[in-house]
Amino acid sequence: MFNLDFSQALHTLAIALVPALLGIILHEVAHGWVAARQGDPTARAMGRLTLNPLPHIDPMGLLVFGLTSLSGAFVFGWAKPVPVNPRYFRNPAKGMMLVALAGPLTNFLLAIVFGVALSLTLAFFPFEAWRQHNLYIFALSSLQAGVVINFGLGWLNLVPIPPLDGSKVVAYFLPGNTAWRYLGMERYGFVILLLLLFTGALGYVLGPLVSGSARGLFSLLGIL
């Protein structure tokens, strides 16, 4: 039983690996790219505007990704945050809001790309004709995981708990002192996030958003 469960866990990890890494890395690259477009050279100077995963890897985030993938319950992980210096921005508050939005929007776009790729694969390689091929089933599973994982990353990062991206969007609409006090909760934010995650409260909120987004996309693409 243990060998079977462990083998299944490794299979789940293999399916999730590429779409999750792409989602996490492109999320951070998007932050840096938008910051660079607004005049901040920090991310580019530190070599973070690259698809090479090595500069982005956070050892703890990678470990959590591996453990949660093996658990089969959910997939969670993170990369090193891209450094952003809002002093370069003409409008620092608006600039930080745009930088924050870039990450989740990139995940939503990537989810759509995975969905389109899944639709095209099914169109050119019909399931009934190819379902006996293990590589085909693996590819379909990975593409489907890419949709779900990236919708999950997008919605998760829009949760308004500092330091998640959603908090910076909310802060843009708050008065100056209130915004600073709100963002000052960042020191507790990660603990709050983990508590919500492991108690299931976060899943209760995000679950319908992720599943609804995935079902909506699959329906638009004609994938049953």
Secondary structure as GFF3:
##gff-version 3
##sequence-region A 1 224
A	DSSP	alpha_helix	2	37	.	.	.	ID=ss1
A	DSSP	alpha_helix	42	45	.	.	.	ID=ss2
A	DSSP	three_ten_helix	54	56	.	.	.	ID=ss3
A	DSSP	alpha_helix	59	71	.	.	.	ID=ss4
A	DSSP	three_ten_helix	86	88	.	.	.	ID=ss5
A	DSSP	alpha_helix	92	124	.	.	.	ID=ss6
A	DSSP	alpha_helix	127	130	.	.	.	ID=ss7
A	DSSP	alpha_helix	134	157	.	.	.	ID=ss8
A	DSSP	alpha_helix	165	172	.	.	.	ID=ss9
A	DSSP	alpha_helix	176	183	.	.	.	ID=ss10
A	DSSP	alpha_helix	186	199	.	.	.	ID=ss11
A	DSSP	alpha_helix	201	220	.	.	.	ID=ss12
###
